[in-house]
């Protein structure tokens, strides 16, 4: 019997509320998720189909999106008085040129 854990992280978008989604690492074997502010999601789990088995150290794990949101709010309180930049991707609108 083995007591080791071999995670299988994939990149996954999780809807946390109306119109708000976060992209995080999701372990398909346990259902655990990582905070996207604590880890670099692009390095930790670059693919949505090919899992990676890296075990991050000193990083909290979460079972629900609500827990991640609460944790992310704590991040913003920790950086009060500092600027926090969040990348927002918007769909580009196609504008027709007037001739």
Backbone bond lengths (Angstrom), bond angles and torsions (degrees), N, CA, C in turn:
res aa  C-N    CA-C-N  psi(-1)  N-CA   C-N-CA  omega(-1)  CA-C   N-CA-C  phi
1 X - - - 1.443 - - 1.525 108.96 -
2 X 1.310 115.86 138.39 1.453 121.25 -175.94 1.522 110.71 -113.17
3 X 1.317 116.17 139.88 1.462 121.49 178.71 1.524 111.54 -111.99
4 X 1.300 117.49 28.67 1.459 120.66 179.29 1.528 109.44 -102.32
5 X 1.299 114.59 160.23 1.453 121.76 179.73 1.514 108.21 -122.18
6 X 1.294 116.93 124.48 1.451 121.13 175.04 1.532 107.47 -114.46
7 X 1.337 116.41 100.09 1.468 119.06 -177.03 1.523 111.49 -69.33
8 X 1.297 115.04 158.94 1.463 122.72 175.16 1.524 107.09 -130.76
9 X 1.345 115.39 82.61 1.465 121.44 -175.51 1.521 110.54 -79.92
10 X 1.328 115.65 133.22 1.455 122.22 169.91 1.529 107.88 -129.38
11 X 1.317 115.86 156.60 1.467 120.50 177.18 1.520 107.97 -80.61
12 X 1.337 116.29 131.79 1.457 120.48 -177.14 1.520 110.25 -143.21
13 X 1.336 115.64 140.69 1.462 121.40 173.58 1.519 107.99 -92.63
14 X 1.329 115.45 131.12 1.453 121.06 -178.63 1.518 108.53 -121.65
15 X 1.313 116.72 127.12 1.464 121.64 176.89 1.515 107.90 -82.16
16 X 1.332 116.44 121.12 1.458 120.50 -177.67 1.523 112.57 -103.66
17 X 1.311 116.99 -22.68 1.462 121.47 174.75 1.519 108.16 -164.01
18 X 1.301 115.89 -177.57 1.456 121.18 -178.39 1.527 111.02 -58.53
19 X 1.316 116.94 109.61 1.455 121.94 176.98 1.515 115.06 80.56
20 X 1.322 119.02 1.43 1.467 121.21 -179.45 1.525 109.14 -114.68
21 X 1.331 115.02 122.58 1.452 121.07 177.40 1.521 109.04 -127.25
22 X 1.329 116.07 148.29 1.453 120.26 173.05 1.521 107.99 -122.08
23 X 1.305 115.52 149.44 1.455 121.23 176.51 1.517 107.38 -106.26
24 X 1.315 116.59 122.44 1.448 120.69 -174.79 1.516 110.55 -142.35
25 X 1.323 115.89 176.69 1.459 121.94 174.58 1.523 108.29 -91.82
26 X 1.317 115.84 133.27 1.463 122.73 -177.21 1.523 108.45 -125.96
27 X 1.330 116.63 127.87 1.463 121.29 179.39 1.524 108.39 -88.21
28 X 1.331 116.77 115.00 1.456 120.26 -176.40 1.526 112.70 -73.19
29 X 1.336 118.21 -14.41 1.465 119.48 179.36 1.533 112.78 -87.55
30 X 1.343 118.24 -31.01 1.465 120.36 -177.36 1.528 113.82 -118.92
31 X 1.329 117.93 -18.76 1.461 120.67 -176.48 1.515 113.09 86.84
32 X 1.337 117.79 6.97 1.458 120.89 178.83 1.522 110.63 -72.65
33 X 1.343 115.57 152.66 1.458 122.48 177.52 1.521 109.15 -130.25
34 X 1.332 116.18 156.96 1.459 122.10 178.83 1.519 110.19 -113.41
35 X 1.321 115.93 151.78 1.460 121.11 175.89 1.526 108.57 -72.44
36 X 1.341 118.51 126.26 1.461 120.16 179.67 1.530 113.47 -70.72
37 X 1.327 118.21 -11.38 1.459 120.60 175.50 1.524 111.67 -88.77
38 X 1.335 117.22 -21.74 1.464 121.85 -178.93 1.525 112.80 -87.95
39 X 1.317 117.46 -28.24 1.460 121.78 -178.73 1.517 109.82 -126.67
40 X 1.311 115.44 157.20 1.452 120.79 173.82 1.523 106.90 -86.66
41 X 1.315 116.68 104.68 1.459 122.11 -174.72 1.527 111.07 -62.03
42 X 1.328 118.02 -36.75 1.460 120.98 -178.64 1.522 112.40 -64.46
43 X 1.322 117.81 -32.11 1.465 121.27 178.21 1.525 112.05 -87.01
44 X 1.306 115.91 -39.31 1.464 120.95 -174.94 1.524 112.01 -69.20
45 X 1.307 116.60 -43.60 1.473 121.19 -178.25 1.528 108.56 -145.35
46 X 1.326 117.41 80.84 1.463 120.45 -173.90 1.523 115.32 -71.08
47 X 1.330 118.40 -18.26 1.457 120.85 -173.55 1.529 111.87 -115.51
48 X 1.329 115.18 151.95 1.458 120.23 174.92 1.526 111.52 -91.56
49 X 1.332 117.05 -7.34 1.466 120.25 -178.54 1.520 113.52 -122.56
50 X 1.326 118.23 -37.30 1.465 122.25 -178.67 1.530 109.76 -93.27
51 X 1.342 118.64 110.05 1.468 120.39 -177.49 1.526 113.13 -73.98
52 X 1.339 115.06 149.62 1.459 121.88 172.65 1.527 107.70 -110.24
53 X 1.328 116.38 157.81 1.467 119.48 -176.05 1.524 112.80 -120.02
54 X 1.307 117.32 34.58 1.460 121.98 177.74 1.523 109.23 -76.60
55 X 1.326 116.66 135.70 1.462 120.91 174.95 1.526 107.57 -105.64
56 X 1.343 117.67 106.06 1.468 119.71 -179.09 1.525 110.93 -71.65
57 X 1.324 115.22 145.55 1.461 120.54 179.37 1.522 109.85 -104.13
58 X 1.322 115.90 147.10 1.466 123.64 178.15 1.527 112.95 56.87
59 X 1.319 115.68 39.63 1.459 122.21 179.15 1.526 107.92 -128.87
60 X 1.333 118.25 133.08 1.471 118.83 178.55 1.532 111.63 -75.30
61 X 1.313 115.13 148.80 1.454 122.96 177.13 1.522 108.51 -110.64
62 X 1.338 116.86 148.44 1.457 121.19 -176.63 1.516 110.74 -132.15
63 X 1.340 115.77 146.93 1.456 121.66 176.95 1.518 113.02 -98.30
64 X 1.345 117.37 -22.64 1.459 119.27 -176.65 1.530 111.23 -131.39
65 X 1.334 116.68 151.00 1.472 120.26 176.31 1.523 112.58 -61.41
66 X 1.332 117.41 -30.95 1.466 120.80 179.32 1.527 110.83 -63.56
67 X 1.330 116.34 -38.36 1.460 120.30 178.02 1.529 111.28 -66.39
68 X 1.321 116.76 -38.51 1.472 120.08 177.92 1.522 110.25 -64.33
69 X 1.329 117.24 -43.26 1.467 120.93 -179.86 1.521 110.64 -61.93
70 X 1.326 117.16 -44.73 1.466 120.35 177.58 1.530 110.26 -59.77
71 X 1.320 117.32 -43.95 1.460 122.19 179.12 1.536 110.72 -62.89
72 X 1.340 117.18 -41.19 1.468 120.72 179.59 1.522 111.37 -66.30
73 X 1.335 117.61 -33.03 1.470 120.41 175.74 1.526 110.42 -65.07
74 X 1.322 116.99 -35.70 1.462 120.53 176.87 1.527 110.07 -64.84
75 X 1.326 117.23 -36.10 1.469 120.62 175.53 1.520 110.80 -58.09
76 X 1.332 117.56 -43.87 1.462 120.01 -177.47 1.520 111.08 -68.20
77 X 1.319 118.19 -32.99 1.460 120.22 176.85 1.520 110.85 -69.37
78 X 1.327 116.61 -31.94 1.464 120.74 -179.92 1.521 112.04 -70.82
79 X 1.330 117.01 -23.06 1.457 119.74 -178.27 1.523 111.85 -109.07
80 X 1.326 117.36 27.36 1.465 120.27 177.63 1.522 109.52 -57.79
81 X 1.295 115.70 136.48 1.454 120.78 -178.89 1.522 112.55 87.38
82 X 1.317 117.20 -8.27 1.460 121.53 177.05 1.517 107.65 -111.88
83 X 1.318 116.00 155.46 1.455 120.07 179.11 1.521 109.65 -84.62
84 X 1.317 116.21 136.17 1.446 122.63 177.97 1.525 107.15 -118.69
85 X 1.317 116.78 120.77 1.452 121.30 -177.86 1.522 109.59 -101.93
86 X 1.311 115.67 126.51 1.456 121.47 178.30 1.521 107.40 -120.14
87 X 1.328 115.92 129.88 1.450 120.75 -179.64 1.522 109.53 -81.79
88 X 1.318 115.72 125.28 1.454 121.29 179.66 1.520 107.69 -117.09
89 X 1.318 115.71 122.64 1.462 120.19 178.68 1.515 108.03 -99.69
90 X 1.318 115.98 123.44 1.451 121.03 178.51 1.516 108.47 -114.29
91 X 1.309 114.74 150.05 1.454 118.73 176.64 1.515 108.55 -69.91
92 X 1.322 114.64 134.81 1.465 118.99 179.83 1.516 109.44 -79.15
93 X 1.316 113.79 132.17 1.443 118.74 178.01 1.513 109.00 -87.93
94 X 1.295 114.70 136.09 1.465 119.62 179.17 1.514 107.71 -86.79
95 X 1.311 114.59 118.04 1.455 119.57 179.68 1.518 108.94 -101.82
96 X 1.289 115.15 132.05 1.460 119.38 178.16 1.513 108.52 -84.33
97 X 1.319 113.88 134.13 1.459 118.20 179.48 1.522 109.34 -80.39
98 X 1.305 115.22 137.15 1.457 120.11 178.60 1.515 108.55 -83.05
99 X 1.295 114.97 131.90 1.474 118.68 -179.82 1.494 110.76 -106.45
